[in-house]
């Protein structure tokens, strides 16, 4: 039979072996449990904390700023809330905490906190904010930051040219824009082109990757903070204020948490923001361009993207085709990048060998234009006296001989190619048929599904699986 002592020993072993910090206080605010991960996180020795009053050990905290003491008082759990405070050596600590009340036989006995260390991330976000504030004005007046315009969008593919056409029209509007495209297709280039072709071109353009920071830090970067909002907080404008009169690019909007999406929706609807910890509503005048690298409709169905925010953002919608969908542009882009790096590296490369051209045309390009550009840049660094980029100058993993990395349309239909598996042939035929049908229906999903004789949801699943972009009219 397992005794209570045995259970306590097992519990202690578990608590001291996990990576998250664990801190438990009783009803008097005295620490009764404190694991090694928490001690390391806070830069403390366990004996300095165990059996001591929380406020005695951490004098920078009080009953309002300590999440442990807040929950002890309100008995309401707090999930994933940021906290910044000082340890007894006055070293700043930043954590994300989940704090819950503890009960035994319906009586409150204390609170439990699970903490993750984000001190380095917090420092990084502060540095980002400082640099953003410093660089916004120089980027306008001095032109030190690279600006992309429609002249930088290279391609002859019909779908790509249609995306550019829509982007040019979007430049004359003030409405929100939602851009969909796989990673590496040039979504930020489109966003900058829209901004610098609009009447806002003399005002700031600020890009923020929504996947780069935890949600509570991202909220502070977007909306700003007020002194006293939490320990260590200072009066600092967010990028909505910094970009006044200009454009904000919210990259990978699908990585933003649902709670923050709701706050963003309110900003878009009401036209003002409120700093974290602030009481004052601040009017803002910014245009929002959002991007996603996954199909928005699928994201909505999976509950990742709020429907109301999606419809608020996609006042104007632009779909950028993947590089494998615009094969006529592959060699055009390759030569464009060769010219670019000829100028940068002072070389005189004339182009690609026939073998490399063939491989480029058949390769799937999962990294799209970014992968192509990086591949050309790498080869241009390796070439010396030659004037043709041969296969030897490219990484083996990319230009491999594995057929799974390539697309050979003529071989898929050839009865002489017995080494092409039947599923690959069928997938190609299905993909081409869907592309042809959706094009004939002008991107209308419902009509395309009816014409194909499948459910709308099934079609959306296939579009995602086959990486087919579309514009629903």
N, C-alpha and C positions, 0 to 999 in steps of 0.2 A: 504493500500500500504506500502511495506517495504522500509524504508528510508535507505540512506547510513549509517547514524549513527547507526541504528539498526543492519545492517549487520556488522559494525565494532565491535559492542558489542558482537554479536554472534561469530565472528571470534576470538576475544580476549578470550572468554570463552573456545572455542575449543582448542586454542593454549596452554592455561594454564592447560588444563585437560589431555593432552596426555602425554605419557611417554617419547617420544623422545624430545631431545633438539632442539629448533628452534632459529636461529640467522639470522637476516636480516640486511644488511648494505646498505647504499645508494651509489651513485657514488663517494662520497667524502670519503668513508670508515667509515662513522659515523653509529653507531648502531641505527636503527629505530624500531626494534622489537626484543624482547628477552624474552623467556618464562621462567616459573618457573623451568621446568625440566632442561633447559640449565643452569640456575643459580645454581641449586643443583649439576649438573654434574661438573661444573667448580669451585665450591666452592666460588661463588661470590654473592654479593647482587645485585639485579636488578638495583638499583640506581647508582651503581658503573660502570655500563656498558651502560645503556640507554643514548643516546645523546652524547656519548663519541667516540673519535677516537679509532678504533680497536687496532692500534699499541701502543696507549698510555695506554690502559688497559692491553694489553698482550705484554710487551716489548720483550719477548723471540721470538716473531714472526716477520717476515719481509714479503716483497712482494713475495718472492720466497717460503717461507715455509707455509704461510697462504693459505689454500684452498679457503677461501672467497675472498681474494685479487687476487689469481691466476685467478679465474673464472671472477672476475670483469674486469681483464685486457684482458683475452683471449676470453671471452664470450663462452667458451666451457665447457659443464657440466663435472663434475667429479663424478664418482659413486663409492661408497664403498672404499674410500681411507683412509688409516690410517694417523693419525696426532698425534704427541706428542709435548707438549708445557708446559709452566709454567704459572700459574695464577699470580695475583699480590702479592701473599704471597709466591711465588716461589715453589709452590706445583706442581709436575708433573701430567699432565692430558693426558690420551691416549684415543682417540676416533676413530670411523669409521664414515666418513662423506660422505654424498651425497650433492653436492653443484651445484646449477643451477643458470643461469642468469635470472633476472626478467625484463620484458618489459611491457610498457604501451603505447598503440597506436604506436607500432613499435619503441619506444625509450627505450633504456636501462635505468632502474631506480635503479638498484642495484643487489645484489645477495642474495640468500636464502640458508641456510645450515641446514640440518637435521643431527643430531649427535647422536650416541649411545656410551655410556660409556664402554670402555674396559680396564680401568686403571688396574683393578685387573687381568684381563686375560693377559694383556701385562706384568705385573709383574711376573705372573706365567710362561709365555713363556720365559722370561729372566732367571728365576731361572732354568727352564728346560735346557736351553742352557748352563748355568753355570755348572750344575751338570753333563750334558752329557760330556762336555769338561773335567771335573775333573775325571769322572769315566771310560772313554774309556781306558786309559792305565792300570789302576789297573785291569780292567776286563780281560785284556790279560795276564798280568804277575802274578797276585796274585790269579786269579780264584775266586774272591769274588762274582761275579754275576753268577746266575744259568745258566748253559749251558745245552741245550737239544740236545741229539743225537738220532740216529735211535734206540738205545737200549730203549729209552723211549716211542717208538711207539708200543703199545701193541694191538694185534688183530690177528684173524685168518680168518676174512671175506675176500673173494676173491677180492672184489673191493678195500678194504683197503690195502691188500697186493700188489695189482697192483699199487696203489698210492705210496706206499713205494718204489716199484721197479723203478717207474719213477723218484722219488725224488733222489734215489741213482745214477741213470744215470745223473740226472741234476747236481749232485755234481762234476762230472768230466768235466763239461762244464763251459763256462764263460758267456753264454747267459742269457738274462732276463727270469724270470719265473713268470707265473701267476697262483696263487693258488685260487681255488674256494672251498668254504665250508661254511655251515651254521655257525652261531655264536656258539662257544663252541666245534667245531669239532677238534681243534688242529692245526690251520693254522700256528701259530707262531712256534709250535714245529717242524713242517715240515720245515719251513724256517730256523730255527736254525740248524736242522739236516743237511740240504743241505750245509749250511755255514761251520759247523765244520767237515764235511766230505770232504771238498774241500781244494785246495791248499791255499785258503785265510784264513784258520782256525786260523792262528796266528795273523791275522789283525782284526780290529774292526768289530763287528756286532752291528748295531744301528737300533732299531725299532722305527718308528714314526707313530702314529695313525693319519690319515688324517682327521678324524672327530673331533679331540679334540680341534682344534683351528680355528679361522676365517682365511680366505684364505690369507689375507695380512700378518698375523703373521706367518702362515705356510710357506709362501714364504721366509721370513727372516730366519726361522729356517733351511730350506732346502739349501738356496743359500748363506746365510750370508749377512752382511750389511757393508757399508762404512760410516765413520764419515762424517756428513753433508748431508747424503741421506734424512734425515728428522730431525726435532728437537729432540735431545736426542739420535740420532743414534751414535753408536760407531763402530770402526773397530772390526768385529767379524766374524770368519769363520762359515759357515753353516755345516750341517752334511755331505754334499757331500765332503767337505774338511776334516772334522774330521774322516770320515770313509775311508780315502785314502788307497787303497789296499784291502779293506774289502768289506762288504756287507751292503746294506741298505734295510730294510724291510719297504715298504709303505703299512701299514695296512689300510683296507677300502679305497682303491684307488677311489672307486665310490663316496666318499664324497668330493673329491677334485674338485674344480670349474673348468669349462671348460678352462678359461683363464690360470690358473696355469697348467692344463694338457698340454696345447700347449707349455708352457715353458719347462715342463718336457720332452716332446717329442723332443724338440730341443736339450736338454742336451743328451738324449739317442742317437740321431743321430750324433751329432757333437763331443761329448766327452769332452766338457768343460762347465764351468759355469761362470757367471758374478755376483758378489755380487750386491745387491740392492744399487744403487748410485755409483757403480764402473764403470770404463772404461776398466779395464784389464780382458782379457779372461784367466781363470785359468783351465788348463788341469786337468781332474779328472780320477781316475782309481777305479771305484766302480762297484759292481754287484748289479743290482736291482731285488729284489723279491717283487712282489705286490700281495696283497690278496683282495678278494671281498667276501662278504657274500650274494651276489645276483648273479643270472645267468648273466654272461658277455654279452651274445647275447641279452638278454632282456634289459639290461642296454644300449646297443648300439641303439636298436630300439626305446627306450624311450628318446634318446638324452642325457643321463646322462654320458655316457662314450664315448669319442671320438673314432671313428673307427680306425684312424691311430695310436693312442696310444695303443689301444687294440691289434692290429696286431703286434706292435713293442714289446709289453710286453709278448705276448703269444708265443714267440719263443719256449718255452717249457710250457706245460699246465698240471696242476695237479688238479684233482677233488677229494675231500675228501668226502666219503659217510657220511651221517648223522647216528646217533646211531640207529635210528629205521630201517635203511637199513642194519644194521649189528647186528641183534639180537643174533646171536651166540656168540658175543663178550661181551654182557651185563654182564653176570655173571663172565666172565673172568676178565673184568675190575673192577667189584665190588670187587672181591677178591684181585686184584692187589692193589686197594686203601686201603682195609682193612689191608693188609700187611704193606703198607706204613705208615698208622697211628698207627698200632700196635708198630712199631719201634719208631715213633715220640712221642707217648703218653705213651709208655712202658706198653702196654696192651697185652692181649692174646686172642683176639676175633678170633673164628674159622671160622665164616662165617655168612650167612643170614639164617633166618628161611625159611621153605618151603613156607609159605604164602607170605613173602616178595619177595622171588625169583619169585614166580608166578606173583606178581604185577609188579615187575621190567621188566619181559619179556613182559608184556602186555601194559606197560605204553608207551606213545608216545615220551617222552624225548625231549620236544621242546628246552631245553637248552643243549642238547647233552652231551658230556663227561664232560664238566664243571659242568653241573647240577648234574650228577651222582657223581662226585668227591665231590662237596660241600655237597651233601646229605649224603654221607658216612662219611665225616669229622664231620658233625653236629651230626650224630648218635654216632660216636665214642667218642664225648665229653660228651654225656649223659649217656652212659653205664658205670656201676660201676663194680660189681663183676660178672656179667653174661658173658658168652662167645659166645652168639649168638645174632645177631642184629635182634630184633623183630619189629613188626609194630609200637609198642608204641614209639620207638626211632626215628621215622621219622615224618616229618611235615605232618599234616593232609591234607593240600591242595594238596600235591603231590600224596600221596597214598590214594586218595579219592575213593569213590565207584561210581563216576559219569562216565558213560560209554563213554562220549565224550572225556575223558582224556585217554582212553585205546583203544587198538586194539586187537580184539579177532578173528583171521582168521577163526578158526573152527566154531565159532558161526555165523559169517556172512553167511556161506554157509548152516547152519543147518536150516531146515524147522521147527524145534521144538522151535527155539528162536523167538517167535513172537514179543518180545519187541525191536528187532533191526530194526530200520526204513529202509524202502526200499532204500532211497537215500544213506544211509551208506553202505548197501550191494553193491549197484551199483558202488559207488566210489571205494570200495575196489577191486571189480572185474576189473574195468577200470585201476586202478593203477597197479595191478599185470600183466595185459595183456600188458600195455605199458612197464613196466620194462622188461618183457620177450622178447618183440619185439626189444627194443632198444639194449638189450644185444646180441640178435642174429644178429643184424646189426652192431655190434662192435662200437656202439655209433654214427653211421652216422645218422644225423638228417634227411637228405633228403630221404635216403632209408627207414628209419623207418616211416616217414610220408607217403611215397608211399605205404608201406606195410599195414599201418593202414587205408589207404584210406582217409586221412585228409590232410589239408594244412600244410605246414611247420610252418607257424606262429601260427596256432592253436595248433600244437604239442608243440611248445615252451611255449605257454601260459599254457598248461596243465602240462608241466614239472615244471614250476615255481609254479603253484598252488599246485601240489602234492609233491613239494620239492624233485624231483628226480634229482640227479646229474648225469652228463655224461661227457665223453671225446669225442669230435667230431674229427674224424680222416679224 
